Amino acid sequence: MYKLAFFVPLKNAESVKEAIFATGAGRIGDYEACCFQTPGTGQFRPLDGATPHIGKIGDLERVEELKVELVCEDSLIRDAVAALKAAHPYEEPAYDVWRLDDI
């Protein structure tokens, strides 16, 4: 089992979550589309060569985002991350993947 966490602008959160859930990620027992969301503010500065979805090259940008956390079966994690990357509006989405122990 893995935990997948990612950051996404508020207006894109539902479509990105749905793409990930479509892979089967976010299932806990007899429940699907399970996740936890925390609001916050992300920041970044696009560098030369970037194609930012939001902001301008060289300018520090702050965006209201959600941190979304969910669990994912071992066999689905690569598909879930691929779906995240395909559905996310940023060219370089920020995400974390952790292997979980079963205790």
Summary of the structure (lengths in Angstrom):
residues: 103
radius of gyration: 14.5
end to end distance: 11.6
largest distance: 47.2
contacts: 280
relative contact order: 0.35
helix: 25%
strand: 35%
